[in-house]
Amino acid sequence: MTSHVFGPDVKRQGAIGVHSTGLALGCLLGGMHLLWALLVASGFAQPVMDFIFWLHFIRPVYVIEGFDVARAAGLVALTGVIGFAMGTAFALLWNRLHRASP
């Protein structure tokens, strides 16, 4: 049944968009850190972190500092740029390794 998926008839994946992949990963990482910044701003970050550490059998030793808009904006921007760079590098590597055969 599934042998046709792994057999010689498998089609090679084509090229992926470099900029769209960079944007997708940049938005994902930036968005995750935006949610974290909102959690800090709401005051729920410390209880959430304490709970997550407790679930992993770790004694919480970190203290979440107060919210600062400039730091939050820098966090979101920096992680977005890093995500874009990582996505772009991945897409370039993918496209190089998956060039169509002549």
MARKEPA-469070 format. One record per residue: residue in three letters; x, y, z of N, C-alpha, C, CB in turn; residue number from 1. Coordinates in Angstrom, 1 decimal. Glycine has a CB too. Example, Ala and Ser with C-alpha at 12.3 -4.5 7.8 and 13.67 -1.06 7.14 Angstrom:
<'ALA'; <13.2; -5.7; 7.8>; <12.3; -4.5; 7.8>; <13.2; -3.3; 7.8>; <11.3; -4.5; 9.0>; 1>
<'SER'; <12.8; -2.2; 7.1>; <13.7; -1.1; 7.1>; <12.9; 0.0; 7.9>; <14.1; -0.6; 5.7>; 2>
***
This chain:
<'MET'; <0.8; -1.2; 0.0>; <0.0; 0.0; 0.0>; <0.8; 1.3; 0.0>; <-0.9; 0.0; 1.2>; 1>
<'THR'; <1.8; 1.3; 0.9>; <2.6; 2.5; 1.0>; <3.9; 2.4; 0.2>; <2.9; 2.9; 2.4>; 2>
<'SER'; <4.1; 1.3; -0.4>; <5.4; 1.1; -1.1>; <5.6; 2.1; -2.3>; <5.5; -0.4; -1.6>; 3>
<'HIS'; <4.5; 2.5; -2.8>; <4.6; 3.5; -3.9>; <5.1; 4.8; -3.5>; <3.3; 3.7; -4.6>; 4>
<'VAL'; <5.0; 5.1; -2.2>; <5.5; 6.4; -1.6>; <7.0; 6.4; -1.6>; <4.9; 6.7; -0.2>; 5>
<'PHE'; <7.6; 5.2; -1.2>; <9.0; 5.1; -1.0>; <9.7; 4.5; -2.2>; <9.3; 4.4; 0.2>; 6>
<'GLY'; <9.0; 4.1; -3.2>; <9.6; 3.5; -4.4>; <10.3; 4.4; -5.3>; <8.5; 2.7; -5.2>; 7>
<'PRO'; <10.7; 3.9; -6.5>; <11.5; 4.8; -7.5>; <10.6; 5.9; -8.1>; <12.0; 3.9; -8.5>; 8>
<'ASP'; <9.3; 5.8; -7.9>; <8.5; 6.9; -8.5>; <8.3; 8.1; -7.7>; <7.1; 6.3; -8.8>; 9>
<'VAL'; <9.1; 8.2; -6.6>; <9.0; 9.4; -5.7>; <9.5; 10.6; -6.5>; <9.9; 9.2; -4.4>; 10>
<'LYS'; <8.6; 11.6; -6.5>; <8.9; 12.9; -7.1>; <9.8; 13.8; -6.2>; <7.7; 13.6; -7.6>; 11>
<'ARG'; <10.8; 14.4; -6.8>; <11.6; 15.3; -6.0>; <10.9; 16.6; -5.7>; <12.9; 15.6; -6.7>; 12>
<'GLN'; <11.1; 17.1; -4.5>; <10.5; 18.3; -4.1>; <11.2; 19.5; -4.9>; <10.6; 18.6; -2.6>; 13>
<'GLY'; <10.4; 20.4; -5.3>; <10.9; 21.6; -6.0>; <11.5; 22.6; -5.1>; <9.8; 22.2; -6.8>; 14>
<'ALA'; <11.8; 23.7; -5.7>; <12.4; 24.8; -4.9>; <11.4; 25.4; -4.0>; <13.0; 25.9; -5.9>; 15>
<'ILE'; <11.8; 26.0; -2.9>; <10.9; 26.7; -2.0>; <11.3; 28.2; -2.0>; <11.0; 26.1; -0.5>; 16>
<'GLY'; <10.4; 29.0; -1.8>; <10.6; 30.5; -1.8>; <11.5; 30.9; -0.7>; <9.3; 31.2; -1.7>; 17>
<'VAL'; <12.6; 31.6; -1.0>; <13.6; 32.0; 0.0>; <13.0; 33.0; 0.9>; <14.9; 32.6; -0.7>; 18>
<'HIS'; <12.4; 34.1; 0.3>; <11.9; 35.2; 1.2>; <10.6; 34.7; 1.9>; <11.5; 36.4; 0.3>; 19>
<'SER'; <9.8; 33.9; 1.3>; <8.6; 33.5; 2.0>; <8.9; 32.5; 3.2>; <7.6; 32.8; 1.1>; 20>
<'THR'; <10.0; 31.7; 3.0>; <10.4; 30.8; 4.1>; <11.0; 31.6; 5.2>; <11.4; 29.8; 3.6>; 21>
<'GLY'; <11.8; 32.6; 4.9>; <12.4; 33.5; 5.9>; <11.3; 34.3; 6.6>; <13.3; 34.5; 5.2>; 22>
<'LEU'; <10.3; 34.8; 5.9>; <9.2; 35.5; 6.6>; <8.4; 34.6; 7.5>; <8.3; 36.1; 5.5>; 23>
<'ALA'; <8.2; 33.3; 7.0>; <7.4; 32.4; 7.8>; <8.1; 32.1; 9.1>; <7.1; 31.1; 7.0>; 24>
<'LEU'; <9.4; 31.8; 9.1>; <10.1; 31.4; 10.3>; <10.3; 32.7; 11.2>; <11.4; 30.8; 10.0>; 25>
<'GLY'; <10.5; 33.8; 10.5>; <10.7; 35.1; 11.3>; <9.4; 35.4; 12.0>; <11.1; 36.2; 10.3>; 26>
<'CYS'; <8.3; 35.3; 11.3>; <7.0; 35.6; 12.0>; <6.7; 34.5; 13.1>; <5.8; 35.5; 11.0>; 27>
<'LEU'; <7.1; 33.3; 12.9>; <6.8; 32.3; 13.9>; <7.6; 32.6; 15.2>; <7.2; 30.9; 13.4>; 28>
<'LEU'; <8.9; 32.8; 15.0>; <9.8; 33.1; 16.2>; <9.4; 34.5; 16.8>; <11.3; 33.1; 15.8>; 29>
<'GLY'; <9.2; 35.5; 16.0>; <8.8; 36.8; 16.5>; <7.5; 36.7; 17.2>; <8.8; 37.8; 15.4>; 30>
<'GLY'; <6.5; 36.0; 16.7>; <5.2; 35.8; 17.2>; <5.2; 35.1; 18.6>; <4.3; 35.1; 16.3>; 31>
<'MET'; <6.1; 34.1; 18.7>; <6.2; 33.3; 19.9>; <6.7; 34.3; 21.0>; <7.1; 32.1; 19.8>; 32>
<'HIS'; <7.7; 35.1; 20.7>; <8.3; 36.0; 21.7>; <7.3; 37.2; 21.9>; <9.6; 36.5; 21.2>; 33>
<'LEU'; <6.5; 37.5; 21.0>; <5.4; 38.5; 21.3>; <4.4; 38.0; 22.3>; <4.7; 38.9; 20.0>; 34>
<'LEU'; <4.1; 36.7; 22.2>; <3.2; 36.1; 23.1>; <3.9; 36.0; 24.5>; <2.8; 34.7; 22.7>; 35>
<'TRP'; <5.2; 35.8; 24.6>; <5.9; 35.8; 25.8>; <5.9; 37.2; 26.4>; <7.3; 35.3; 25.6>; 36>
<'ALA'; <6.1; 38.2; 25.6>; <6.1; 39.6; 26.1>; <4.7; 39.9; 26.7>; <6.5; 40.6; 25.0>; 37>
<'LEU'; <3.7; 39.5; 26.0>; <2.3; 39.8; 26.5>; <2.1; 39.0; 27.8>; <1.3; 39.3; 25.5>; 38>
<'LEU'; <2.6; 37.8; 27.9>; <2.5; 37.1; 29.2>; <3.2; 37.8; 30.3>; <3.1; 35.7; 29.0>; 39>
<'VAL'; <4.4; 38.4; 30.0>; <5.1; 39.1; 31.0>; <4.3; 40.4; 31.4>; <6.5; 39.5; 30.5>; 40>
<'ALA'; <3.8; 41.1; 30.4>; <3.0; 42.3; 30.6>; <1.8; 42.0; 31.5>; <2.6; 42.9; 29.3>; 41>
<'SER'; <1.2; 40.9; 31.3>; <-0.1; 40.5; 32.0>; <0.2; 40.1; 33.5>; <-0.8; 39.4; 31.3>; 42>
<'GLY'; <1.5; 39.8; 33.8>; <1.8; 39.4; 35.1>; <1.7; 37.9; 35.4>; <1.0; 40.1; 36.1>; 43>
<'PHE'; <1.4; 37.1; 34.3>; <1.2; 35.7; 34.5>; <2.4; 34.9; 34.1>; <0.0; 35.2; 33.6>; 44>
<'ALA'; <3.5; 35.5; 33.7>; <4.7; 34.8; 33.3>; <5.3; 34.0; 34.4>; <5.7; 35.8; 32.7>; 45>
<'GLN'; <5.4; 34.6; 35.6>; <6.1; 33.9; 36.7>; <5.4; 32.7; 37.1>; <6.3; 34.9; 37.9>; 46>
<'PRO'; <4.0; 32.7; 37.3>; <3.3; 31.5; 37.7>; <3.4; 30.4; 36.6>; <1.9; 31.8; 38.0>; 47>
<'VAL'; <3.4; 30.8; 35.3>; <3.5; 29.9; 34.2>; <4.8; 29.2; 34.2>; <3.2; 30.6; 32.9>; 48>
<'MET'; <5.9; 30.0; 34.4>; <7.3; 29.4; 34.4>; <7.4; 28.5; 35.6>; <8.3; 30.5; 34.4>; 49>
<'ASP'; <6.9; 28.9; 36.8>; <7.0; 28.1; 38.0>; <6.3; 26.7; 37.7>; <6.4; 28.8; 39.2>; 50>
<'PHE'; <5.2; 26.8; 37.1>; <4.4; 25.6; 36.8>; <5.2; 24.7; 35.8>; <3.0; 25.9; 36.3>; 51>
<'ILE'; <5.7; 25.3; 34.8>; <6.5; 24.5; 33.8>; <7.7; 23.8; 34.4>; <6.9; 25.4; 32.6>; 52>
<'PHE'; <8.4; 24.6; 35.2>; <9.6; 24.0; 35.9>; <9.1; 22.9; 36.9>; <10.3; 25.1; 36.7>; 53>
<'TRP'; <8.0; 23.1; 37.6>; <7.5; 22.1; 38.5>; <7.2; 20.8; 37.7>; <6.3; 22.6; 39.2>; 54>
<'LEU'; <6.6; 20.9; 36.5>; <6.3; 19.8; 35.7>; <7.5; 19.0; 35.3>; <5.5; 20.2; 34.5>; 55>
<'HIS'; <8.6; 19.7; 35.2>; <9.9; 19.0; 34.8>; <10.8; 18.7; 35.9>; <10.6; 19.9; 33.8>; 56>
<'PHE'; <10.2; 18.7; 37.1>; <11.0; 18.3; 38.4>; <12.1; 19.3; 38.6>; <11.4; 16.9; 38.3>; 57>
<'ILE'; <12.0; 20.5; 38.3>; <13.0; 21.5; 38.4>; <12.5; 22.6; 39.5>; <13.4; 22.2; 37.1>; 58>
<'ARG'; <13.4; 22.9; 40.4>; <13.1; 23.9; 41.4>; <13.2; 25.3; 40.7>; <14.0; 23.8; 42.7>; 59>
<'PRO'; <12.2; 26.1; 40.7>; <12.3; 27.4; 40.0>; <13.3; 28.3; 40.7>; <10.9; 28.1; 39.9>; 60>
<'VAL'; <14.3; 28.8; 39.9>; <15.3; 29.7; 40.4>; <15.3; 31.0; 39.7>; <16.6; 29.0; 40.3>; 61>
<'TYR'; <14.5; 31.1; 38.6>; <14.5; 32.3; 37.8>; <13.4; 33.2; 38.2>; <14.4; 32.0; 36.3>; 62>
<'VAL'; <13.6; 34.5; 38.2>; <12.6; 35.5; 38.5>; <12.3; 36.4; 37.3>; <13.0; 36.4; 39.8>; 63>
<'ILE'; <11.1; 36.4; 36.9>; <10.7; 37.2; 35.8>; <10.7; 38.7; 36.2>; <9.3; 36.8; 35.2>; 64>
<'GLU'; <11.4; 39.5; 35.5>; <11.4; 41.0; 35.8>; <10.2; 41.7; 35.3>; <12.7; 41.6; 35.1>; 65>
<'GLY'; <10.1; 42.9; 35.6>; <8.9; 43.7; 35.2>; <8.9; 44.0; 33.7>; <8.9; 45.0; 36.0>; 66>
<'PHE'; <7.8; 44.3; 33.2>; <7.6; 44.5; 31.8>; <8.2; 45.9; 31.4>; <6.2; 44.4; 31.3>; 67>
<'ASP'; <8.9; 45.9; 30.2>; <9.5; 47.1; 29.7>; <9.2; 47.1; 28.2>; <11.0; 47.3; 30.0>; 68>
<'VAL'; <8.5; 48.1; 27.7>; <8.1; 48.1; 26.3>; <9.3; 48.1; 25.3>; <7.2; 49.3; 26.0>; 69>
<'ALA'; <10.3; 48.8; 25.6>; <11.5; 48.9; 24.7>; <12.1; 47.5; 24.7>; <12.5; 50.0; 25.2>; 70>
<'ARG'; <12.3; 46.8; 25.8>; <12.9; 45.5; 25.8>; <12.1; 44.5; 25.1>; <13.2; 45.0; 27.2>; 71>
<'ALA'; <10.7; 44.6; 25.2>; <9.8; 43.7; 24.6>; <9.9; 43.9; 23.0>; <8.4; 43.9; 25.0>; 72>
<'ALA'; <9.9; 45.1; 22.6>; <10.0; 45.4; 21.2>; <11.4; 44.9; 20.6>; <9.9; 46.9; 20.9>; 73>
<'GLY'; <12.4; 45.1; 21.4>; <13.7; 44.6; 20.9>; <13.8; 43.1; 20.9>; <14.8; 45.1; 21.9>; 74>
<'LEU'; <13.2; 42.5; 21.8>; <13.1; 41.0; 21.8>; <12.3; 40.5; 20.6>; <12.4; 40.5; 23.1>; 75>
<'VAL'; <11.2; 41.0; 20.3>; <10.4; 40.6; 19.2>; <11.1; 40.9; 17.9>; <9.0; 41.3; 19.2>; 76>
<'ALA'; <11.7; 42.1; 17.8>; <12.4; 42.4; 16.5>; <13.6; 41.5; 16.3>; <12.8; 43.9; 16.6>; 77>
<'LEU'; <14.4; 41.4; 17.3>; <15.6; 40.6; 17.2>; <15.3; 39.1; 16.8>; <16.4; 40.6; 18.5>; 78>
<'THR'; <14.3; 38.5; 17.5>; <14.0; 37.1; 17.2>; <13.4; 37.0; 15.8>; <13.1; 36.5; 18.3>; 79>
<'GLY'; <12.6; 38.0; 15.4>; <12.1; 38.0; 14.1>; <13.1; 38.1; 13.0>; <11.1; 39.2; 13.9>; 80>
<'VAL'; <14.2; 38.9; 13.2>; <15.3; 39.0; 12.3>; <16.1; 37.7; 12.3>; <16.2; 40.2; 12.6>; 81>
<'ILE'; <16.3; 37.1; 13.4>; <17.0; 35.9; 13.5>; <16.3; 34.7; 12.8>; <17.3; 35.5; 15.0>; 82>
<'GLY'; <15.0; 34.7; 13.0>; <14.1; 33.7; 12.4>; <14.1; 33.9; 10.9>; <12.7; 33.8; 12.9>; 83>
<'PHE'; <14.1; 35.1; 10.4>; <14.2; 35.4; 9.0>; <15.5; 34.9; 8.4>; <14.0; 36.9; 8.7>; 84>
<'ALA'; <16.6; 35.2; 9.1>; <17.9; 34.7; 8.6>; <18.0; 33.2; 8.6>; <19.0; 35.3; 9.5>; 85>
<'MET'; <17.5; 32.6; 9.6>; <17.5; 31.1; 9.7>; <16.6; 30.5; 8.6>; <17.0; 30.6; 11.0>; 86>
<'GLY'; <15.4; 31.1; 8.3>; <14.6; 30.6; 7.3>; <15.1; 30.8; 5.9>; <13.2; 31.2; 7.4>; 87>
<'THR'; <15.8; 31.9; 5.7>; <16.4; 32.2; 4.4>; <17.6; 31.2; 4.2>; <16.9; 33.7; 4.4>; 88>
<'ALA'; <18.4; 31.0; 5.2>; <19.5; 30.1; 5.0>; <19.0; 28.7; 4.8>; <20.4; 30.1; 6.3>; 89>
<'PHE'; <18.0; 28.3; 5.5>; <17.4; 26.9; 5.2>; <16.9; 26.8; 3.8>; <16.3; 26.6; 6.2>; 90>
<'ALA'; <16.2; 27.8; 3.3>; <15.6; 27.8; 2.0>; <16.7; 27.7; 0.9>; <14.7; 29.0; 1.7>; 91>
<'LEU'; <17.8; 28.5; 1.1>; <18.9; 28.5; 0.2>; <19.5; 27.2; 0.1>; <19.9; 29.6; 0.5>; 92>
<'LEU'; <19.8; 26.6; 1.3>; <20.4; 25.2; 1.4>; <19.5; 24.2; 0.8>; <20.7; 24.9; 2.9>; 93>
<'TRP'; <18.2; 24.3; 1.1>; <17.2; 23.3; 0.5>; <17.2; 23.4; -1.0>; <15.8; 23.6; 1.0>; 94>
<'ASN'; <17.1; 24.6; -1.6>; <17.1; 24.8; -3.0>; <18.4; 24.3; -3.7>; <16.9; 26.2; -3.3>; 95>
<'ARG'; <19.5; 24.5; -3.0>; <20.8; 24.0; -3.5>; <20.8; 22.5; -3.5>; <22.0; 24.6; -2.7>; 96>
<'LEU'; <20.4; 21.9; -2.5>; <20.4; 20.4; -2.4>; <19.3; 19.7; -3.2>; <20.3; 20.0; -1.0>; 97>
<'HIS'; <18.3; 20.4; -3.6>; <17.2; 19.8; -4.3>; <17.0; 20.4; -5.7>; <15.9; 19.9; -3.5>; 98>
<'ARG'; <18.1; 20.7; -6.3>; <18.0; 21.2; -7.7>; <17.4; 20.1; -8.6>; <19.4; 21.6; -8.2>; 99>
<'ALA'; <16.7; 20.5; -9.6>; <16.1; 19.5; -10.5>; <17.2; 18.9; -11.4>; <15.0; 20.2; -11.4>; 100>
<'SER'; <17.0; 17.6; -11.6>; <18.0; 16.9; -12.4>; <17.7; 17.3; -13.9>; <17.9; 15.4; -12.2>; 101>
<'PRO'; <18.8; 17.4; -14.7>; <18.6; 17.8; -16.1>; <18.0; 16.7; -16.9>; <19.9; 18.2; -16.7>; 102>
***
